[in-house]
Amino acid sequence: MRFDRLTGEWVAVAAHRQSRTYLPPADQCPLCPSVGGRESEIPVEDFHVVAFENRFPSLGPELGELPSPQGATGRELWGSASSAYGRCEVVVYTPEHEGSFASLPFERARTVVEAWAQRTEALSAMKGIRHVFPFENRGEQIGVTLHHPHGQIYAYPYAAPTAARLAERSRAYLDATGRPLMGELLRDETDAGDRMVLAGDHFSAYVPYAARWPLEVHLVPHRQAPDLAA
Ligand SMILES: [Zn+2]
């Protein structure tokens, strides 16, 4: 982990390519169950959902506190570096090689959500962890190297910049008004209506007013909660 003096951000730098598995044929998929004498990364013949530490992690498995980038003179030092503390986990959604999160039956999708919540709670409790981020990159265009339906969880030793900014804005709004910013946005989008994609019983989804991507949807719980575990 290197400290960038220009942006004030920590950057995880991969020193080598780690010989990671790259687009293997289906019969050599490391995320399929171990059947017929073939050992995959998952040593059981069947499962609903599996979470395990990434064999090729950007962060961890060492845990700890990042050092202050301030040197003895109070100046930020070029050359401030640290072990890449944290955790990287893989969440496999299904034993089926084909499909996606969206093609899971409701009960199985729920099991994956339970796994995200449980791992968020467990990882958040680990030494030095400041931000737990479950995510999925999907498609070769964004660099996915395994097609089996799966996502990842990164547990960072700092709050990633966008999350830190959201937390800062939400705190300031709460202090000023006594109300949660995300709940206010959801109320305003629901009232306006023209960007609503889904109005559900417990969650609703909308295209944000200041969207940054050609396709962007925010899925927001009606009950405001700090994280997936809550
Ligand atoms: Zn597979």
Boltz pocket constraint, residues with backbone or C-beta under 6 A from the ligand:
constraints:
  - pocket:
      binder: B
      contacts: [[A, 26], [A, 29], [A, 30], [A, 31], [A, 32], [A, 95], [A, 96], [A, 97], [A, 148]]
      max_distance: 6.0
